[in-house]
Structures are given as C-alpha cells and as structure tokens.
Amino acid sequence: MMSGTKLSSAYRQTKTPATAAHPKTRGKTAAQPGPAQAAVQEATDPQEELLRNFDLNMAYGPVTGLTRLERWERAVKLGKNPPPEVRDILQEVAKHDPRHQCLWAGRI
C-alpha cells in the first residue's frame, strides 16, 4: 500500500473533449400511438364507432372472453342498460363478421 499519497493522485482522471456533433434539442419527439389509440382512431364508420365506444365503456362489464353480443346480453341481465343500437347492429351482421368480436380480440 502506498503510504502518504492520496488515492486521487494514483488514479488521475482525464476528461475527453466535448464535441458538438449533435446539438441538443428541446422539442418533444412525436410519440407513436399505442395499439389502443390506433384502434380507436381507425373508426370512421358510425356503426363501428358505436361498437368501439361500447367496448371502451367498462360499465357494461368485462370485454375479454365474450363476443360483443354476449357482453351486451350479460349487461342487460345485470341491469346495466346497454345501448339497443349495439344489439341491432350485431343482429344485422353475419355470425362470422369481425364486428362480433370486441375491440381487444386478438390484441390482448
């Protein structure tokens, strides 16, 4: 061990010169929308928008594991008064139509 000398003198630090290669910016970068935001922004059809709003309203119970019609019927049984327009839309479309699945089907 070195007696009488400071540790800082044994290990000298050298600073590297600063380069101005990339100026620092203070502006925010554009955030990429997440899957939920992208899915909500895709709704252009008024019927699709109504169905998506139904999916996003947690007052009607859980979304995953049920089709939209099953969720609507469950909400009626529980006295939650879901919009009748949702049932009307779902009864008009074929059973294999993707509109029967909730917004989160295949995403979570």
LOFI-818346 format. One record per residue: x, y, z of N, C-alpha, C in turn. Coordinates in steps of 0.2 Angstrom, whole numbers, plus 5000, padded with zeros to 4 digits. Example, Ala and Ser with C-alpha at 12.3 -4.5 7.8 and 13.67 -1.06 7.14 Angstrom:
<pts>
PT / nX / nY / nZ / caX / caY / caZ / cX / cY / cZ
PT / 5066 / 4972 / 5039 / 5062 / 4978 / 5039 / 5066 / 4984 / 5039 $
PT / 5064 / 4989 / 5035 / 5068 / 4995 / 5036 / 5064 / 5000 / 5039 $
</pts>
This chain:
<pts>
PT / nX / nY / nZ / caX / caY / caZ / cX / cY / cZ
PT / 5004 / 4994 / 5000 / 5000 / 5000 / 5000 / 5004 / 5006 / 5000 $
PT / 5002 / 5011 / 4997 / 5006 / 5017 / 4996 / 5004 / 5022 / 5002 $
PT / 5009 / 5023 / 5006 / 5008 / 5027 / 5012 / 5009 / 5035 / 5011 $
PT / 5005 / 5039 / 5013 / 5006 / 5046 / 5012 / 5004 / 5049 / 5006 $
PT / 5001 / 5045 / 5001 / 4999 / 5048 / 4995 / 4991 / 5047 / 4995 $
PT / 4988 / 5051 / 4991 / 4981 / 5051 / 4990 / 4979 / 5046 / 4985 $
PT / 4973 / 5043 / 4985 / 4971 / 5039 / 4980 / 4970 / 5042 / 4974 $
PT / 4967 / 5049 / 4974 / 4966 / 5053 / 4968 / 4972 / 5054 / 4964 $
PT / 4978 / 5054 / 4967 / 4984 / 5056 / 4964 / 4986 / 5050 / 4960 $
PT / 4985 / 5044 / 4962 / 4987 / 5037 / 4959 / 4983 / 5036 / 4953 $
PT / 4976 / 5038 / 4953 / 4972 / 5037 / 4948 / 4969 / 5043 / 4945 $
PT / 4973 / 5046 / 4940 / 4971 / 5053 / 4938 / 4966 / 5052 / 4933 $
PT / 4961 / 5056 / 4933 / 4955 / 5056 / 4928 / 4957 / 5061 / 4923 $
PT / 4955 / 5059 / 4917 / 4956 / 5064 / 4911 / 4949 / 5064 / 4908 $
PT / 4948 / 5070 / 4906 / 4941 / 5071 / 4903 / 4942 / 5072 / 4895 $
PT / 4937 / 5069 / 4892 / 4938 / 5069 / 4885 / 4935 / 5075 / 4882 $
PT / 4937 / 5078 / 4877 / 4935 / 5085 / 4875 / 4928 / 5084 / 4872 $
PT / 4924 / 5089 / 4873 / 4917 / 5088 / 4871 / 4916 / 5090 / 4864 $
PT / 4912 / 5086 / 4860 / 4911 / 5088 / 4853 / 4904 / 5090 / 4852 $
PT / 4903 / 5094 / 4848 / 4897 / 5097 / 4846 / 4894 / 5094 / 4840 $
PT / 4894 / 5088 / 4839 / 4892 / 5084 / 4833 / 4884 / 5084 / 4833 $
PT / 4881 / 5083 / 4839 / 4874 / 5083 / 4839 / 4871 / 5088 / 4844 $
PT / 4868 / 5094 / 4841 / 4866 / 5099 / 4845 / 4860 / 5096 / 4849 $
PT / 4859 / 5098 / 4855 / 4853 / 5096 / 4860 / 4847 / 5099 / 4858 $
PT / 4842 / 5096 / 4857 / 4835 / 5099 / 4855 / 4831 / 5098 / 4861 $
PT / 4827 / 5103 / 4862 / 4822 / 5104 / 4867 / 4815 / 5102 / 4866 $
PT / 4814 / 5101 / 4859 / 4807 / 5099 / 4857 / 4805 / 5092 / 4858 $
PT / 4799 / 5091 / 4859 / 4797 / 5084 / 4860 / 4797 / 5080 / 4853 $
PT / 4799 / 5074 / 4854 / 4798 / 5069 / 4848 / 4791 / 5067 / 4847 $
PT / 4789 / 5066 / 4841 / 4782 / 5063 / 4840 / 4781 / 5056 / 4843 $
PT / 4777 / 5055 / 4848 / 4775 / 5049 / 4851 / 4771 / 5044 / 4846 $
PT / 4773 / 5038 / 4846 / 4769 / 5033 / 4842 / 4763 / 5031 / 4846 $
PT / 4757 / 5031 / 4842 / 4751 / 5029 / 4846 / 4752 / 5022 / 4847 $
PT / 4749 / 5020 / 4853 / 4749 / 5013 / 4855 / 4744 / 5009 / 4852 $
PT / 4743 / 5003 / 4853 / 4738 / 4999 / 4849 / 4731 / 5001 / 4851 $
PT / 4730 / 5003 / 4857 / 4723 / 5005 / 4859 / 4721 / 5012 / 4855 $
PT / 4726 / 5016 / 4855 / 4724 / 5023 / 4852 / 4724 / 5022 / 4844 $
PT / 4728 / 5018 / 4841 / 4727 / 5017 / 4834 / 4720 / 5013 / 4832 $
PT / 4718 / 5009 / 4837 / 4712 / 5005 / 4835 / 4706 / 5010 / 4836 $
PT / 4706 / 5015 / 4841 / 4701 / 5020 / 4842 / 4701 / 5025 / 4836 $
PT / 4707 / 5027 / 4834 / 4707 / 5031 / 4828 / 4705 / 5029 / 4821 $
PT / 4705 / 5022 / 4821 / 4703 / 5019 / 4814 / 4695 / 5019 / 4813 $
PT / 4691 / 5021 / 4818 / 4684 / 5021 / 4817 / 4682 / 5026 / 4813 $
PT / 4679 / 5025 / 4807 / 4677 / 5030 / 4803 / 4669 / 5029 / 4802 $
PT / 4667 / 5023 / 4802 / 4660 / 5021 / 4801 / 4656 / 5023 / 4807 $
PT / 4651 / 5026 / 4807 / 4647 / 5027 / 4813 / 4645 / 5021 / 4817 $
PT / 4643 / 5016 / 4814 / 4642 / 5010 / 4817 / 4648 / 5007 / 4821 $
PT / 4654 / 5007 / 4817 / 4660 / 5004 / 4820 / 4662 / 5009 / 4826 $
PT / 4661 / 5015 / 4826 / 4662 / 5020 / 4832 / 4658 / 5018 / 4838 $
PT / 4651 / 5017 / 4836 / 4647 / 5015 / 4842 / 4649 / 5008 / 4845 $
PT / 4651 / 5003 / 4841 / 4653 / 4997 / 4844 / 4660 / 4998 / 4848 $
PT / 4664 / 5002 / 4845 / 4670 / 5003 / 4849 / 4669 / 5007 / 4856 $
PT / 4665 / 5012 / 4856 / 4663 / 5015 / 4862 / 4660 / 5010 / 4867 $
PT / 4656 / 5006 / 4864 / 4653 / 5001 / 4869 / 4658 / 4996 / 4872 $
PT / 4664 / 4995 / 4868 / 4669 / 4991 / 4870 / 4673 / 4995 / 4876 $
PT / 4674 / 5001 / 4875 / 4678 / 5005 / 4879 / 4674 / 5007 / 4886 $
PT / 4668 / 5006 / 4886 / 4664 / 5008 / 4892 / 4664 / 5002 / 4897 $
PT / 4668 / 5003 / 4902 / 4668 / 4997 / 4907 / 4662 / 4996 / 4911 $
PT / 4657 / 5001 / 4911 / 4651 / 5000 / 4915 / 4647 / 4994 / 4913 $
PT / 4648 / 4991 / 4907 / 4645 / 4985 / 4904 / 4648 / 4979 / 4906 $
PT / 4653 / 4979 / 4910 / 4657 / 4973 / 4912 / 4663 / 4971 / 4908 $
PT / 4666 / 4966 / 4909 / 4672 / 4964 / 4906 / 4672 / 4963 / 4898 $
PT / 4677 / 4965 / 4895 / 4677 / 4964 / 4887 / 4680 / 4958 / 4885 $
PT / 4685 / 4955 / 4888 / 4688 / 4950 / 4885 / 4685 / 4943 / 4887 $
PT / 4685 / 4938 / 4882 / 4682 / 4932 / 4883 / 4675 / 4931 / 4881 $
PT / 4672 / 4937 / 4879 / 4665 / 4937 / 4876 / 4665 / 4940 / 4870 $
PT / 4660 / 4938 / 4866 / 4658 / 4942 / 4860 / 4654 / 4948 / 4862 $
PT / 4654 / 4953 / 4857 / 4650 / 4959 / 4859 / 4643 / 4958 / 4861 $
PT / 4640 / 4953 / 4857 / 4633 / 4952 / 4858 / 4632 / 4948 / 4865 $
PT / 4637 / 4944 / 4867 / 4636 / 4940 / 4873 / 4637 / 4946 / 4879 $
PT / 4642 / 4950 / 4878 / 4643 / 4956 / 4883 / 4637 / 4960 / 4884 $
PT / 4634 / 4962 / 4878 / 4628 / 4966 / 4878 / 4622 / 4962 / 4882 $
PT / 4621 / 4956 / 4880 / 4616 / 4952 / 4884 / 4617 / 4951 / 4891 $
PT / 4624 / 4950 / 4893 / 4626 / 4950 / 4900 / 4624 / 4956 / 4904 $
PT / 4625 / 4962 / 4900 / 4624 / 4969 / 4903 / 4617 / 4970 / 4904 $
PT / 4613 / 4967 / 4900 / 4605 / 4968 / 4901 / 4603 / 4964 / 4907 $
PT / 4606 / 4958 / 4907 / 4604 / 4953 / 4913 / 4606 / 4957 / 4920 $
PT / 4611 / 4961 / 4920 / 4614 / 4964 / 4926 / 4611 / 4971 / 4927 $
PT / 4606 / 4973 / 4922 / 4603 / 4979 / 4923 / 4607 / 4985 / 4921 $
PT / 4612 / 4985 / 4917 / 4616 / 4990 / 4915 / 4614 / 4994 / 4910 $
PT / 4608 / 4993 / 4906 / 4605 / 4996 / 4901 / 4610 / 4998 / 4895 $
PT / 4613 / 4993 / 4892 / 4617 / 4995 / 4886 / 4613 / 4998 / 4880 $
PT / 4617 / 5001 / 4876 / 4613 / 5004 / 4870 / 4610 / 4999 / 4866 $
PT / 4603 / 5000 / 4864 / 4600 / 4995 / 4860 / 4603 / 4995 / 4853 $
PT / 4606 / 5000 / 4851 / 4608 / 5001 / 4844 / 4614 / 4996 / 4843 $
PT / 4618 / 4994 / 4848 / 4623 / 4989 / 4848 / 4620 / 4982 / 4846 $
PT / 4615 / 4980 / 4850 / 4612 / 4974 / 4848 / 4609 / 4974 / 4841 $
PT / 4606 / 4979 / 4839 / 4603 / 4980 / 4832 / 4609 / 4979 / 4827 $
PT / 4614 / 4982 / 4828 / 4620 / 4981 / 4823 / 4622 / 4974 / 4823 $
PT / 4623 / 4971 / 4829 / 4626 / 4964 / 4829 / 4621 / 4959 / 4826 $
PT / 4615 / 4960 / 4827 / 4610 / 4956 / 4824 / 4609 / 4956 / 4817 $
PT / 4611 / 4962 / 4814 / 4611 / 4963 / 4806 / 4617 / 4959 / 4803 $
PT / 4623 / 4959 / 4806 / 4629 / 4956 / 4803 / 4629 / 4949 / 4804 $
PT / 4633 / 4945 / 4799 / 4633 / 4938 / 4799 / 4638 / 4936 / 4806 $
PT / 4637 / 4930 / 4808 / 4640 / 4927 / 4814 / 4648 / 4928 / 4813 $
PT / 4650 / 4926 / 4807 / 4657 / 4926 / 4806 / 4661 / 4933 / 4805 $
PT / 4656 / 4938 / 4805 / 4659 / 4945 / 4804 / 4663 / 4947 / 4810 $
PT / 4669 / 4951 / 4808 / 4673 / 4953 / 4814 / 4670 / 4958 / 4819 $
PT / 4665 / 4961 / 4817 / 4661 / 4966 / 4821 / 4658 / 4962 / 4827 $
PT / 4658 / 4956 / 4827 / 4655 / 4952 / 4833 / 4660 / 4952 / 4839 $
PT / 4667 / 4952 / 4837 / 4672 / 4952 / 4842 / 4673 / 4959 / 4845 $
PT / 4676 / 4959 / 4851 / 4677 / 4966 / 4854 / 4683 / 4969 / 4851 $
PT / 4684 / 4975 / 4853 / 4690 / 4979 / 4850 / 4696 / 4976 / 4852 $
PT / 4697 / 4972 / 4858 / 4703 / 4969 / 4860 / 4704 / 4962 / 4858 $
PT / 4700 / 4959 / 4854 / 4701 / 4952 / 4852 / 4707 / 4952 / 4848 $
PT / 4711 / 4947 / 4850 / 4717 / 4946 / 4846 / 4723 / 4951 / 4848 $
PT / 4722 / 4955 / 4852 / 4727 / 4961 / 4854 / 4729 / 4960 / 4861 $
PT / 4725 / 4957 / 4865 / 4727 / 4956 / 4872 / 4726 / 4948 / 4874 $
</pts>
